[in-house]
């Protein structure tokens, strides 16, 4: 499972790591989640819990776990600042 919050997942990089002969079979076994908000990321982690409980999951990679949280906090902070300016 690859959780990609920063858009960093690369098919070409997978091919480089595993070799060009069997990269497609590796790609077929990668479950890619691409949350675009902190709320969506939280929902994806709930999905992950269900997958881990029922499937044989060998690895979970989370690229940029805190990025969407920082964006949400920044948006909330900016909203508060805008309210103060009005």
PyMOL Python script that loads the backbone (N, CA, C, O; Angstrom):
from pymol import cmd

cmd.read_pdbstr("""\
ATOM      1  N   UNK A   1       0.860  -1.176   0.000  1.00  0.00           N
ATOM      2  CA  UNK A   1       0.000   0.000   0.000  1.00  0.00           C
ATOM      3  C   UNK A   1       0.897   1.228   0.000  1.00  0.00           C
ATOM      4  O   UNK A   1       1.837   1.318   0.790  1.00  0.00           O
ATOM      5  N   UNK A   2       0.605   2.175  -0.891  1.00  0.00           N
ATOM      6  CA  UNK A   2       1.362   3.419  -0.976  1.00  0.00           C
ATOM      7  C   UNK A   2       0.376   4.574  -0.831  1.00  0.00           C
ATOM      8  O   UNK A   2      -0.510   4.744  -1.668  1.00  0.00           O
ATOM      9  N   UNK A   3       0.526   5.361   0.221  1.00  0.00           N
ATOM     10  CA  UNK A   3      -0.304   6.544   0.436  1.00  0.00           C
ATOM     11  C   UNK A   3       0.522   7.733  -0.025  1.00  0.00           C
ATOM     12  O   UNK A   3       1.541   8.068   0.579  1.00  0.00           O
ATOM     13  N   UNK A   4       0.074   8.367  -1.099  1.00  0.00           N
ATOM     14  CA  UNK A   4       0.848   9.423  -1.756  1.00  0.00           C
ATOM     15  C   UNK A   4       0.158  10.772  -1.590  1.00  0.00           C
ATOM     16  O   UNK A   4      -0.744  11.112  -2.357  1.00  0.00           O
ATOM     17  N   UNK A   5       0.583  11.542  -0.586  1.00  0.00           N
ATOM     18  CA  UNK A   5      -0.025  12.857  -0.355  1.00  0.00           C
ATOM     19  C   UNK A   5       0.697  13.965  -1.104  1.00  0.00           C
ATOM     20  O   UNK A   5       0.199  15.086  -1.201  1.00  0.00           O
ATOM     21  N   UNK A   6       1.881  13.643  -1.637  1.00  0.00           N
ATOM     22  CA  UNK A   6       2.702  14.682  -2.265  1.00  0.00           C
ATOM     23  C   UNK A   6       2.878  14.490  -3.768  1.00  0.00           C
ATOM     24  O   UNK A   6       3.605  15.253  -4.404  1.00  0.00           O
ATOM     25  N   UNK A   7       2.226  13.485  -4.345  1.00  0.00           N
ATOM     26  CA  UNK A   7       2.346  13.244  -5.782  1.00  0.00           C
ATOM     27  C   UNK A   7       3.693  12.675  -6.187  1.00  0.00           C
ATOM     28  O   UNK A   7       4.148  12.891  -7.310  1.00  0.00           O
ATOM     29  N   UNK A   8       4.334  11.947  -5.279  1.00  0.00           N
ATOM     30  CA  UNK A   8       5.678  11.453  -5.548  1.00  0.00           C
ATOM     31  C   UNK A   8       5.759  10.034  -6.078  1.00  0.00           C
ATOM     32  O   UNK A   8       6.852   9.558  -6.385  1.00  0.00           O
ATOM     33  N   UNK A   9       4.617   9.338  -6.194  1.00  0.00           N
ATOM     34  CA  UNK A   9       4.663   7.958  -6.682  1.00  0.00           C
ATOM     35  C   UNK A   9       5.040   7.948  -8.150  1.00  0.00           C
ATOM     36  O   UNK A   9       4.482   8.702  -8.947  1.00  0.00           O
ATOM     37  N   UNK A  10       5.994   7.089  -8.510  1.00  0.00           N
ATOM     38  CA  UNK A  10       6.483   7.048  -9.881  1.00  0.00           C
ATOM     39  C   UNK A  10       6.562   5.608 -10.377  1.00  0.00           C
ATOM     40  O   UNK A  10       7.270   4.780  -9.804  1.00  0.00           O
ATOM     41  N   UNK A  11       5.830   5.322 -11.444  1.00  0.00           N
ATOM     42  CA  UNK A  11       5.898   4.008 -12.075  1.00  0.00           C
ATOM     43  C   UNK A  11       7.316   3.754 -12.571  1.00  0.00           C
ATOM     44  O   UNK A  11       7.826   2.639 -12.454  1.00  0.00           O
ATOM     45  N   UNK A  12       7.943   4.767 -13.114  1.00  0.00           N
ATOM     46  CA  UNK A  12       9.317   4.629 -13.609  1.00  0.00           C
ATOM     47  C   UNK A  12      10.271   4.261 -12.476  1.00  0.00           C
ATOM     48  O   UNK A  12      11.176   3.451 -12.673  1.00  0.00           O
ATOM     49  N   UNK A  13      10.083   4.835 -11.311  1.00  0.00           N
ATOM     50  CA  UNK A  13      10.948   4.510 -10.170  1.00  0.00           C
ATOM     51  C   UNK A  13      10.735   3.064  -9.727  1.00  0.00           C
ATOM     52  O   UNK A  13      11.695   2.387  -9.358  1.00  0.00           O
ATOM     53  N   UNK A  14       9.504   2.586  -9.759  1.00  0.00           N
ATOM     54  CA  UNK A  14       9.233   1.182  -9.445  1.00  0.00           C
ATOM     55  C   UNK A  14       9.968   0.293 -10.441  1.00  0.00           C
ATOM     56  O   UNK A  14      10.570  -0.710 -10.058  1.00  0.00           O
ATOM     57  N   UNK A  15       9.919   0.660 -11.712  1.00  0.00           N
ATOM     58  CA  UNK A  15      10.614  -0.111 -12.753  1.00  0.00           C
ATOM     59  C   UNK A  15      12.117  -0.142 -12.489  1.00  0.00           C
ATOM     60  O   UNK A  15      12.748  -1.187 -12.650  1.00  0.00           O
ATOM     61  N   UNK A  16      12.697   0.983 -12.088  1.00  0.00           N
ATOM     62  CA  UNK A  16      14.128   1.035 -11.788  1.00  0.00           C
ATOM     63  C   UNK A  16      14.483   0.135 -10.607  1.00  0.00           C
ATOM     64  O   UNK A  16      15.515  -0.535 -10.624  1.00  0.00           O
ATOM     65  N   UNK A  17      13.641   0.117  -9.596  1.00  0.00           N
ATOM     66  CA  UNK A  17      13.929  -0.647  -8.379  1.00  0.00           C
ATOM     67  C   UNK A  17      13.807  -2.150  -8.615  1.00  0.00           C
ATOM     68  O   UNK A  17      14.680  -2.912  -8.200  1.00  0.00           O
ATOM     69  N   UNK A  18      12.736  -2.585  -9.275  1.00  0.00           N
ATOM     70  CA  UNK A  18      12.482  -4.026  -9.408  1.00  0.00           C
ATOM     71  C   UNK A  18      12.963  -4.615 -10.723  1.00  0.00           C
ATOM     72  O   UNK A  18      12.984  -5.836 -10.877  1.00  0.00           O
ATOM     73  N   UNK A  19      13.345  -3.784 -11.664  1.00  0.00           N
ATOM     74  CA  UNK A  19      13.774  -4.272 -12.972  1.00  0.00           C
ATOM     75  C   UNK A  19      12.619  -4.269 -13.952  1.00  0.00           C
ATOM     76  O   UNK A  19      11.457  -4.398 -13.568  1.00  0.00           O
ATOM     77  N   UNK A  20      12.951  -4.121 -15.209  1.00  0.00           N
ATOM     78  CA  UNK A  20      11.909  -3.955 -16.223  1.00  0.00           C
ATOM     79  C   UNK A  20      11.179  -5.251 -16.550  1.00  0.00           C
ATOM     80  O   UNK A  20      10.105  -5.212 -17.150  1.00  0.00           O
ATOM     81  N   UNK A  21      11.742  -6.404 -16.166  1.00  0.00           N
ATOM     82  CA  UNK A  21      11.104  -7.676 -16.513  1.00  0.00           C
ATOM     83  C   UNK A  21       9.838  -7.953 -15.709  1.00  0.00           C
ATOM     84  O   UNK A  21       8.851  -8.449 -16.254  1.00  0.00           O
ATOM     85  N   UNK A  22       9.861  -7.637 -14.416  1.00  0.00           N
ATOM     86  CA  UNK A  22       8.704  -8.006 -13.592  1.00  0.00           C
ATOM     87  C   UNK A  22       8.055  -6.819 -12.893  1.00  0.00           C
ATOM     88  O   UNK A  22       7.336  -7.003 -11.911  1.00  0.00           O
ATOM     89  N   UNK A  23       8.294  -5.614 -13.379  1.00  0.00           N
ATOM     90  CA  UNK A  23       7.726  -4.449 -12.693  1.00  0.00           C
ATOM     91  C   UNK A  23       6.204  -4.405 -12.795  1.00  0.00           C
ATOM     92  O   UNK A  23       5.543  -3.904 -11.885  1.00  0.00           O
ATOM     93  N   UNK A  24       5.640  -4.919 -13.883  1.00  0.00           N
ATOM     94  CA  UNK A  24       4.181  -4.888 -14.030  1.00  0.00           C
ATOM     95  C   UNK A  24       3.495  -5.754 -12.977  1.00  0.00           C
ATOM     96  O   UNK A  24       2.440  -5.381 -12.464  1.00  0.00           O
ATOM     97  N   UNK A  25       4.081  -6.903 -12.652  1.00  0.00           N
ATOM     98  CA  UNK A  25       3.474  -7.745 -11.615  1.00  0.00           C
ATOM     99  C   UNK A  25       3.572  -7.070 -10.252  1.00  0.00           C
ATOM    100  O   UNK A  25       2.676  -7.213  -9.419  1.00  0.00           O
ATOM    101  N   UNK A  26       4.659  -6.335 -10.023  1.00  0.00           N
ATOM    102  CA  UNK A  26       4.795  -5.579  -8.774  1.00  0.00           C
ATOM    103  C   UNK A  26       3.756  -4.462  -8.739  1.00  0.00           C
ATOM    104  O   UNK A  26       3.103  -4.256  -7.716  1.00  0.00           O
ATOM    105  N   UNK A  27       3.598  -3.739  -9.850  1.00  0.00           N
ATOM    106  CA  UNK A  27       2.608  -2.656  -9.912  1.00  0.00           C
ATOM    107  C   UNK A  27       1.194  -3.178  -9.654  1.00  0.00           C
ATOM    108  O   UNK A  27       0.386  -2.499  -9.019  1.00  0.00           O
ATOM    109  N   UNK A  28       0.897  -4.372 -10.141  1.00  0.00           N
ATOM    110  CA  UNK A  28      -0.433  -4.953  -9.930  1.00  0.00           C
ATOM    111  C   UNK A  28      -0.707  -5.244  -8.463  1.00  0.00           C
ATOM    112  O   UNK A  28      -1.862  -5.386  -8.061  1.00  0.00           O
ATOM    113  N   UNK A  29       0.351  -5.331  -7.662  1.00  0.00           N
ATOM    114  CA  UNK A  29       0.196  -5.612  -6.236  1.00  0.00           C
ATOM    115  C   UNK A  29       0.312  -4.368  -5.365  1.00  0.00           C
ATOM    116  O   UNK A  29       0.294  -4.467  -4.138  1.00  0.00           O
ATOM    117  N   UNK A  30       0.430  -3.200  -5.987  1.00  0.00           N
ATOM    118  CA  UNK A  30       0.502  -1.947  -5.227  1.00  0.00           C
ATOM    119  C   UNK A  30      -0.884  -1.320  -5.199  1.00  0.00           C
ATOM    120  O   UNK A  30      -1.500  -1.093  -6.241  1.00  0.00           O
ATOM    121  N   UNK A  31      -1.362  -1.045  -4.000  1.00  0.00           N
ATOM    122  CA  UNK A  31      -2.636  -0.350  -3.803  1.00  0.00           C
ATOM    123  C   UNK A  31      -2.284   1.102  -3.524  1.00  0.00           C
ATOM    124  O   UNK A  31      -1.708   1.409  -2.480  1.00  0.00           O
ATOM    125  N   UNK A  32      -2.623   1.999  -4.444  1.00  0.00           N
ATOM    126  CA  UNK A  32      -2.228   3.407  -4.361  1.00  0.00           C
ATOM    127  C   UNK A  32      -3.393   4.263  -3.876  1.00  0.00           C
ATOM    128  O   UNK A  32      -4.474   4.250  -4.464  1.00  0.00           O
ATOM    129  N   UNK A  33      -3.159   5.005  -2.801  1.00  0.00           N
ATOM    130  CA  UNK A  33      -4.131   5.969  -2.283  1.00  0.00           C
ATOM    131  C   UNK A  33      -3.546   7.361  -2.459  1.00  0.00           C
ATOM    132  O   UNK A  33      -2.384   7.594  -2.124  1.00  0.00           O
ATOM    133  N   UNK A  34      -4.349   8.295  -2.988  1.00  0.00           N
ATOM    134  CA  UNK A  34      -3.870   9.657  -3.234  1.00  0.00           C
ATOM    135  C   UNK A  34      -4.813  10.679  -2.605  1.00  0.00           C
ATOM    136  O   UNK A  34      -5.556  11.356  -3.315  1.00  0.00           O
ATOM    137  N   UNK A  35      -4.787  10.794  -1.286  1.00  0.00           N
ATOM    138  CA  UNK A  35      -5.668  11.772  -0.639  1.00  0.00           C
ATOM    139  C   UNK A  35      -5.251  13.198  -0.995  1.00  0.00           C
ATOM    140  O   UNK A  35      -4.065  13.490  -1.154  1.00  0.00           O
ATOM    141  N   UNK A  36      -6.241  14.076  -1.115  1.00  0.00           N
ATOM    142  CA  UNK A  36      -5.949  15.470  -1.462  1.00  0.00           C
ATOM    143  C   UNK A  36      -6.308  16.438  -0.342  1.00  0.00           C
ATOM    144  O   UNK A  36      -6.115  17.647  -0.472  1.00  0.00           O
ATOM    145  N   UNK A  37      -6.829  15.905   0.755  1.00  0.00           N
ATOM    146  CA  UNK A  37      -7.136  16.737   1.919  1.00  0.00           C
ATOM    147  C   UNK A  37      -6.861  15.914   3.174  1.00  0.00           C
ATOM    148  O   UNK A  37      -6.768  14.688   3.120  1.00  0.00           O
ATOM    149  N   UNK A  38      -6.734  16.604   4.295  1.00  0.00           N
ATOM    150  CA  UNK A  38      -6.500  15.903   5.554  1.00  0.00           C
ATOM    151  C   UNK A  38      -7.684  15.008   5.895  1.00  0.00           C
ATOM    152  O   UNK A  38      -7.500  13.902   6.404  1.00  0.00           O
ATOM    153  N   UNK A  39      -8.890  15.475   5.622  1.00  0.00           N
ATOM    154  CA  UNK A  39     -10.097  14.680   5.880  1.00  0.00           C
ATOM    155  C   UNK A  39     -10.077  13.394   5.052  1.00  0.00           C
ATOM    156  O   UNK A  39     -10.389  12.316   5.558  1.00  0.00           O
ATOM    157  N   UNK A  40      -9.710  13.517   3.788  1.00  0.00           N
ATOM    158  CA  UNK A  40      -9.623  12.348   2.911  1.00  0.00           C
ATOM    159  C   UNK A  40      -8.534  11.386   3.400  1.00  0.00           C
ATOM    160  O   UNK A  40      -8.703  10.169   3.339  1.00  0.00           O
ATOM    161  N   UNK A  41      -7.431  11.936   3.879  1.00  0.00           N
ATOM    162  CA  UNK A  41      -6.349  11.103   4.403  1.00  0.00           C
ATOM    163  C   UNK A  41      -6.830  10.305   5.617  1.00  0.00           C
ATOM    164  O   UNK A  41      -6.514   9.122   5.752  1.00  0.00           O
ATOM    165  N   UNK A  42      -7.593  10.956   6.496  1.00  0.00           N
ATOM    166  CA  UNK A  42      -8.128  10.242   7.663  1.00  0.00           C
ATOM    167  C   UNK A  42      -9.036   9.095   7.223  1.00  0.00           C
ATOM    168  O   UNK A  42      -8.974   8.004   7.789  1.00  0.00           O
ATOM    169  N   UNK A  43      -9.876   9.335   6.219  1.00  0.00           N
ATOM    170  CA  UNK A  43     -10.762   8.286   5.706  1.00  0.00           C
ATOM    171  C   UNK A  43      -9.950   7.140   5.099  1.00  0.00           C
ATOM    172  O   UNK A  43     -10.298   5.970   5.257  1.00  0.00           O
ATOM    173  N   UNK A  44      -8.865   7.489   4.404  1.00  0.00           N
ATOM    174  CA  UNK A  44      -8.004   6.461   3.818  1.00  0.00           C
ATOM    175  C   UNK A  44      -7.362   5.594   4.892  1.00  0.00           C
ATOM    176  O   UNK A  44      -7.206   4.388   4.698  1.00  0.00           O
ATOM    177  N   UNK A  45      -6.987   6.189   6.025  1.00  0.00           N
ATOM    178  CA  UNK A  45      -6.398   5.395   7.099  1.00  0.00           C
ATOM    179  C   UNK A  45      -7.426   4.442   7.708  1.00  0.00           C
ATOM    180  O   UNK A  45      -7.072   3.349   8.152  1.00  0.00           O
ATOM    181  N   UNK A  46      -8.690   4.846   7.730  1.00  0.00           N
ATOM    182  CA  UNK A  46      -9.744   3.937   8.188  1.00  0.00           C
ATOM    183  C   UNK A  46      -9.850   2.764   7.206  1.00  0.00           C
ATOM    184  O   UNK A  46      -9.985   1.613   7.622  1.00  0.00           O
ATOM    185  N   UNK A  47      -9.787   3.061   5.890  1.00  0.00           N
ATOM    186  CA  UNK A  47      -9.793   1.999   4.875  1.00  0.00           C
ATOM    187  C   UNK A  47      -8.612   1.058   5.084  1.00  0.00           C
ATOM    188  O   UNK A  47      -8.749  -0.162   4.990  1.00  0.00           O
ATOM    189  N   UNK A  48      -7.446   1.644   5.369  1.00  0.00           N
ATOM    190  CA  UNK A  48      -6.242   0.839   5.582  1.00  0.00           C
ATOM    191  C   UNK A  48      -6.425  -0.139   6.729  1.00  0.00           C
ATOM    192  O   UNK A  48      -6.004  -1.292   6.639  1.00  0.00           O
ATOM    193  N   UNK A  49      -7.044   0.309   7.790  1.00  0.00           N
ATOM    194  CA  UNK A  49      -7.276  -0.566   8.936  1.00  0.00           C
ATOM    195  C   UNK A  49      -8.086  -1.791   8.510  1.00  0.00           C
ATOM    196  O   UNK A  49      -7.777  -2.917   8.901  1.00  0.00           O
ATOM    197  N   UNK A  50      -9.110  -1.562   7.714  1.00  0.00           N
ATOM    198  CA  UNK A  50      -9.915  -2.674   7.211  1.00  0.00           C
ATOM    199  C   UNK A  50      -9.120  -3.600   6.310  1.00  0.00           C
ATOM    200  O   UNK A  50      -9.247  -4.821   6.407  1.00  0.00           O
ATOM    201  N   UNK A  51      -8.295  -3.029   5.428  1.00  0.00           N
ATOM    202  CA  UNK A  51      -7.477  -3.846   4.531  1.00  0.00           C
ATOM    203  C   UNK A  51      -6.468  -4.685   5.299  1.00  0.00           C
ATOM    204  O   UNK A  51      -6.273  -5.863   5.000  1.00  0.00           O
ATOM    205  N   UNK A  52      -5.830  -4.076   6.283  1.00  0.00           N
ATOM    206  CA  UNK A  52      -4.817  -4.782   7.066  1.00  0.00           C
ATOM    207  C   UNK A  52      -5.447  -5.943   7.834  1.00  0.00           C
ATOM    208  O   UNK A  52      -4.831  -6.997   7.993  1.00  0.00           O
ATOM    209  N   UNK A  53      -6.671  -5.744   8.305  1.00  0.00           N
ATOM    210  CA  UNK A  53      -7.346  -6.797   9.069  1.00  0.00           C
ATOM    211  C   UNK A  53      -7.749  -7.980   8.192  1.00  0.00           C
ATOM    212  O   UNK A  53      -7.741  -9.120   8.657  1.00  0.00           O
ATOM    213  N   UNK A  54      -8.106  -7.723   6.909  1.00  0.00           N
ATOM    214  CA  UNK A  54      -8.625  -8.817   6.092  1.00  0.00           C
ATOM    215  C   UNK A  54      -7.642  -9.342   5.050  1.00  0.00           C
ATOM    216  O   UNK A  54      -7.795 -10.475   4.595  1.00  0.00           O
ATOM    217  N   UNK A  55      -6.645  -8.562   4.660  1.00  0.00           N
ATOM    218  CA  UNK A  55      -5.712  -8.978   3.612  1.00  0.00           C
ATOM    219  C   UNK A  55      -4.310  -9.169   4.172  1.00  0.00           C
ATOM    220  O   UNK A  55      -3.990  -8.726   5.275  1.00  0.00           O
ATOM    221  N   UNK A  56      -3.491  -9.838   3.383  1.00  0.00           N
ATOM    222  CA  UNK A  56      -2.090 -10.039   3.744  1.00  0.00           C
ATOM    223  C   UNK A  56      -1.293  -8.855   3.197  1.00  0.00           C
ATOM    224  O   UNK A  56      -0.858  -8.875   2.045  1.00  0.00           O
ATOM    225  N   UNK A  57      -1.102  -7.832   4.019  1.00  0.00           N
ATOM    226  CA  UNK A  57      -0.400  -6.616   3.617  1.00  0.00           C
ATOM    227  C   UNK A  57       1.053  -6.727   4.056  1.00  0.00           C
ATOM    228  O   UNK A  57       1.338  -6.945   5.233  1.00  0.00           O
ATOM    229  N   UNK A  58       1.974  -6.574   3.099  1.00  0.00           N
ATOM    230  CA  UNK A  58       3.391  -6.704   3.415  1.00  0.00           C
ATOM    231  C   UNK A  58       4.062  -5.403   3.784  1.00  0.00           C
ATOM    232  O   UNK A  58       5.055  -5.405   4.512  1.00  0.00           O
ATOM    233  N   UNK A  59       3.533  -4.272   3.289  1.00  0.00           N
ATOM    234  CA  UNK A  59       4.204  -2.991   3.506  1.00  0.00           C
ATOM    235  C   UNK A  59       3.211  -1.855   3.305  1.00  0.00           C
ATOM    236  O   UNK A  59       2.379  -1.898   2.398  1.00  0.00           O
ATOM    237  N   UNK A  60       3.305  -0.843   4.156  1.00  0.00           N
ATOM    238  CA  UNK A  60       2.542   0.394   3.981  1.00  0.00           C
ATOM    239  C   UNK A  60       3.543   1.532   3.941  1.00  0.00           C
ATOM    240  O   UNK A  60       4.325   1.717   4.873  1.00  0.00           O
ATOM    241  N   UNK A  61       3.516   2.301   2.847  1.00  0.00           N
ATOM    242  CA  UNK A  61       4.380   3.472   2.694  1.00  0.00           C
ATOM    243  C   UNK A  61       3.484   4.701   2.719  1.00  0.00           C
ATOM    244  O   UNK A  61       2.511   4.781   1.969  1.00  0.00           O
ATOM    245  N   UNK A  62       3.810   5.652   3.575  1.00  0.00           N
ATOM    246  CA  UNK A  62       3.071   6.914   3.627  1.00  0.00           C
ATOM    247  C   UNK A  62       4.053   8.014   3.266  1.00  0.00           C
ATOM    248  O   UNK A  62       4.971   8.318   4.029  1.00  0.00           O
ATOM    249  N   UNK A  63       3.853   8.609   2.096  1.00  0.00           N
ATOM    250  CA  UNK A  63       4.732   9.675   1.623  1.00  0.00           C
ATOM    251  C   UNK A  63       4.123  11.012   2.023  1.00  0.00           C
ATOM    252  O   UNK A  63       3.142  11.462   1.432  1.00  0.00           O
ATOM    253  N   UNK A  64       4.708  11.630   3.018  1.00  0.00           N
ATOM    254  CA  UNK A  64       4.251  12.951   3.432  1.00  0.00           C
ATOM    255  C   UNK A  64       3.067  12.922   4.369  1.00  0.00           C
ATOM    256  O   UNK A  64       2.083  13.625   4.141  1.00  0.00           O
ATOM    257  N   UNK A  65       3.140  12.131   5.409  1.00  0.00           N
ATOM    258  CA  UNK A  65       2.009  11.974   6.321  1.00  0.00           C
ATOM    259  C   UNK A  65       1.537  13.299   6.924  1.00  0.00           C
ATOM    260  O   UNK A  65       0.337  13.486   7.123  1.00  0.00           O
ATOM    261  N   UNK A  66       2.436  14.199   7.210  1.00  0.00           N
ATOM    262  CA  UNK A  66       2.074  15.447   7.885  1.00  0.00           C
ATOM    263  C   UNK A  66       1.724  16.582   6.928  1.00  0.00           C
ATOM    264  O   UNK A  66       1.210  17.611   7.366  1.00  0.00           O
ATOM    265  N   UNK A  67       1.989  16.419   5.634  1.00  0.00           N
ATOM    266  CA  UNK A  67       1.798  17.531   4.705  1.00  0.00           C
ATOM    267  C   UNK A  67       0.354  18.040   4.677  1.00  0.00           C
ATOM    268  O   UNK A  67       0.123  19.244   4.791  1.00  0.00           O
ATOM    269  N   UNK A  68      -0.610  17.144   4.527  1.00  0.00           N
ATOM    270  CA  UNK A  68      -2.011  17.577   4.442  1.00  0.00           C
ATOM    271  C   UNK A  68      -2.489  18.169   5.758  1.00  0.00           C
ATOM    272  O   UNK A  68      -3.324  19.073   5.769  1.00  0.00           O
ATOM    273  N   UNK A  69      -1.962  17.661   6.870  1.00  0.00           N
ATOM    274  CA  UNK A  69      -2.288  18.234   8.179  1.00  0.00           C
ATOM    275  C   UNK A  69      -1.769  19.665   8.265  1.00  0.00           C
ATOM    276  O   UNK A  69      -2.488  20.565   8.700  1.00  0.00           O
ATOM    277  N   UNK A  70      -0.520  19.874   7.848  1.00  0.00           N
ATOM    278  CA  UNK A  70       0.054  21.230   7.866  1.00  0.00           C
ATOM    279  C   UNK A  70      -0.753  22.169   6.978  1.00  0.00           C
ATOM    280  O   UNK A  70      -0.989  23.321   7.342  1.00  0.00           O
ATOM    281  N   UNK A  71      -1.174  21.684   5.816  1.00  0.00           N
ATOM    282  CA  UNK A  71      -1.989  22.518   4.926  1.00  0.00           C
ATOM    283  C   UNK A  71      -3.314  22.891   5.584  1.00  0.00           C
ATOM    284  O   UNK A  71      -3.757  24.036   5.494  1.00  0.00           O
ATOM    285  N   UNK A  72      -3.937  21.930   6.239  1.00  0.00           N
ATOM    286  CA  UNK A  72      -5.218  22.211   6.899  1.00  0.00           C
ATOM    287  C   UNK A  72      -5.037  23.202   8.041  1.00  0.00           C
ATOM    288  O   UNK A  72      -5.834  24.129   8.190  1.00  0.00           O
ATOM    289  N   UNK A  73      -4.010  23.017   8.835  1.00  0.00           N
ATOM    290  CA  UNK A  73      -3.736  23.942   9.938  1.00  0.00           C
ATOM    291  C   UNK A  73      -3.445  25.332   9.377  1.00  0.00           C
ATOM    292  O   UNK A  73      -3.904  26.338   9.919  1.00  0.00           O
ATOM    293  N   UNK A  74      -2.677  25.380   8.285  1.00  0.00           N
ATOM    294  CA  UNK A  74      -2.382  26.663   7.649  1.00  0.00           C
ATOM    295  C   UNK A  74      -3.637  27.339   7.140  1.00  0.00           C
ATOM    296  O   UNK A  74      -3.801  28.549   7.298  1.00  0.00           O
ATOM    297  N   UNK A  75      -4.540  26.557   6.519  1.00  0.00           N
ATOM    298  CA  UNK A  75      -5.805  27.110   6.025  1.00  0.00           C
ATOM    299  C   UNK A  75      -6.655  27.632   7.178  1.00  0.00           C
ATOM    300  O   UNK A  75      -7.259  28.699   7.076  1.00  0.00           O
ATOM    301  N   UNK A  76      -6.698  26.880   8.269  1.00  0.00           N
ATOM    302  CA  UNK A  76      -7.478  27.311   9.434  1.00  0.00           C
ATOM    303  C   UNK A  76      -6.892  28.590  10.012  1.00  0.00           C
ATOM    304  O   UNK A  76      -7.622  29.507  10.390  1.00  0.00           O
ATOM    305  N   UNK A  77      -5.569  28.641  10.076  1.00  0.00           N
ATOM    306  CA  UNK A  77      -4.894  29.836  10.596  1.00  0.00           C
ATOM    307  C   UNK A  77      -5.170  31.033   9.689  1.00  0.00           C
ATOM    308  O   UNK A  77      -5.436  32.134  10.171  1.00  0.00           O
ATOM    309  N   UNK A  78      -5.105  30.816   8.376  1.00  0.00           N
ATOM    310  CA  UNK A  78      -5.375  31.899   7.427  1.00  0.00           C
ATOM    311  C   UNK A  78      -6.816  32.380   7.530  1.00  0.00           C
ATOM    312  O   UNK A  78      -7.078  33.578   7.422  1.00  0.00           O
ATOM    313  N   UNK A  79      -7.757  31.454   7.740  1.00  0.00           N
ATOM    314  CA  UNK A  79      -9.164  31.838   7.896  1.00  0.00           C
ATOM    315  C   UNK A  79      -9.360  32.701   9.131  1.00  0.00           C
ATOM    316  O   UNK A  79     -10.092  33.690   9.100  1.00  0.00           O
ATOM    317  N   UNK A  80      -8.701  32.320  10.216  1.00  0.00           N
ATOM    318  CA  UNK A  80      -8.789  33.108  11.449  1.00  0.00           C
ATOM    319  C   UNK A  80      -8.192  34.498  11.239  1.00  0.00           C
ATOM    320  O   UNK A  80      -8.736  35.491  11.720  1.00  0.00           O
ATOM    321  N   UNK A  81      -7.083  34.563  10.525  1.00  0.00           N
ATOM    322  CA  UNK A  81      -6.456  35.864  10.264  1.00  0.00           C
ATOM    323  C   UNK A  81      -7.369  36.738   9.414  1.00  0.00           C
ATOM    324  O   UNK A  81      -7.466  37.943   9.647  1.00  0.00           O
ATOM    325  N   UNK A  82      -8.050  36.131   8.417  1.00  0.00           N
ATOM    326  CA  UNK A  82      -8.955  36.896   7.563  1.00  0.00           C
ATOM    327  C   UNK A  82     -10.130  37.440   8.376  1.00  0.00           C
ATOM    328  O   UNK A  82     -10.568  38.570   8.159  1.00  0.00           O
ATOM    329  N   UNK A  83     -10.639  36.634   9.313  1.00  0.00           N
ATOM    330  CA  UNK A  83     -11.731  37.092  10.169  1.00  0.00           C
ATOM    331  C   UNK A  83     -11.288  38.282  11.009  1.00  0.00           C
ATOM    332  O   UNK A  83     -12.046  39.232  11.207  1.00  0.00           O
ATOM    333  N   UNK A  84     -10.055  38.222  11.502  1.00  0.00           N
ATOM    334  CA  UNK A  84      -9.539  39.315  12.324  1.00  0.00           C
ATOM    335  C   UNK A  84      -9.358  40.585  11.504  1.00  0.00           C
ATOM    336  O   UNK A  84      -9.530  41.687  12.026  1.00  0.00           O
ATOM    337  N   UNK A  85      -9.015  40.445  10.230  1.00  0.00           N
ATOM    338  CA  UNK A  85      -8.799  41.609   9.377  1.00  0.00           C
ATOM    339  C   UNK A  85     -10.107  42.289   8.986  1.00  0.00           C
ATOM    340  O   UNK A  85     -10.104  43.476   8.662  1.00  0.00           O
ATOM    341  N   UNK A  86     -11.213  41.571   9.009  1.00  0.00           N
ATOM    342  CA  UNK A  86     -12.507  42.140   8.595  1.00  0.00           C
ATOM    343  C   UNK A  86     -13.055  43.064   9.608  1.00  0.00           C
ATOM    344  O   UNK A  86     -14.134  43.625   9.414  1.00  0.00           O
TER     345      UNK A  86
END
""", "prot")
cmd.dss("prot")
cmd.show_as("cartoon", "prot")
cmd.util.cbc("prot")
cmd.orient("prot")
